[in-house]
């Protein structure tokens, strides 16, 4: 899919404020509480769910909420060149967030480093949040010790949004970018594009740039025009 | 951040704001958020957790940071304001903060004998540990605890350490994971401080090393540990070791070490029975100041059978759900909170899967389990499979009999009774049953 490059930077949007909670109220409350200075000795959290259900959004929001404490967000699938040594020393941080953990489960070198990190974070009272496509019980771990530690985490399933909530989420993202996206336009987009918030947000950016260029509002005819001229 | 007349404390915040606009959100969260800033020698010092972060920031952001800070010098290094990095393997520069003493006790004060729930599966190990705590260096030395993951070996080890310290607050007691021992040794070799490393370890009153199976294949670490072990034992200092299996079964471990491990007392910890698991759950909930109804404790204990750590994970999840939704913990609430976990288990625990798993375990065919053959090599696995099906599924006795080659329900009753009695008299049967149970519910 072709994407228009933006000549100016975007405000960050993966925040709790832009996450439509849906059925994930307890999880969101738990993640928000991680930034409380008084919340120490937190056991690891393990989030799982279908692709595009909002895991990465929540993980990055958790990271962002930690300031001024130190945190790291490591998307293991998006950074394929990473080697296991990248986990060295992370226990010195207040929060370590590992996304797409399932891509390295089963790899002995990665599991060895993950096991060390689990232990070190526990010893140093650092917080750990992981996400994967399924719960630990559904993954084939190489190290039983790591399997056991992962299974001892507080496990939450991230539940994706139904269409009504997706429309609200899309409008929330639009508002965060300073765009007015009418209800009709949001539903039009949902009917024509994949129900993947990442893809939808990239389209929002494209639409935003197009509307700025010709000074038009995001009406259904205008969106149809832009979608028609792009390779969907 | 220390006050400095030349460098404003808000300078790093300014840099963050600029970088946040310059980089993608993911890049910012991955490479910039882990940086910790401090003012040092009239400049800005940025501490990164490892060299990967240093390299990325150096390559992609330093020009931009320099633009924001102007003429103020910026130094980027591996280190932490919170604590120095654990492993020296990737340390590029000396940590900014003076290194802490090589050995802190690292004992977790929450792990005590008082909150260790005793059951049939762990009473021998607990009794031995208690004796060691009362007479360190004299009772059993070394004390070797072994068993599967998440059964409480580490808890017992810490409990002994805490007890020794309670009796003698000046005692030098250190708990360490075997991997960290290896890491410390590598650091000692790299930084030419191996003599200090040796001195530190050999002057302890009690050394508690967890998961020694991770020494396997690491010759130099084993060599060093061998000498530390001898020195401590000669001085009647206590050593406690844990492992996931019986010492003789750890491959890649030197024979002389294996033999020494057997000098003291070697004791196993088995997976807890349902009653012990329920008691553990209620005790843990009480520590967290939550009331866990008995029926809920039994429900979780019956459904999660693999190990205590997983059991605790489920409990924490129920407690967290209750805390963050404001609802009391009831049976229905618990079923809902653990819905996905239990659904996943249900997928594993079907008659077909039980038969397949048992057949694989005994290296026979599923068809043998369903056949009329009554030789012991087939009959015993069949009885085990029937007993497991009765325990793990909601199928009725006639349904189970049907699923096993159309047998009568009285055959199933006989199989369940037979296995129950054999578990009490034959260790092998009890072990096979436990292993299969963990495989099916893990």
Interface residues (C-beta under 8 A of the other chain):
Chain A: X9 X10 X11 X12 X13 X14 X25 X26 X27 X29 X30 X33 X43 X48 X60 X63 X64 X66 X67 X70 X71 X72 X73 X74 X75 X78 X79 X82 X85 X86 X88 X89 X90 X91 X92 X93 X94 X97 X115 X116 X119 X120 X123 X124 X134 X135 X137 X138 X144 X145 X147 X148 X149 X151 X152 X153 X154 X155 X156 X157
Chain B: X20 X21 X22 X25 X26 X28 X29 X30 X33 X34 X35 X36 X49 X50 X52 X53 X78 X79 X80 X82 X83 X84 X85 X86 X87 X89 X90 X91 X106 X148 X149 X150 X177 X179 X180 X211 X244 X306 X307 X309 X310 X312 X313 X316 X317 X320 X321 X324 X325 X339 X340 X341 X344 X345 X348 X442
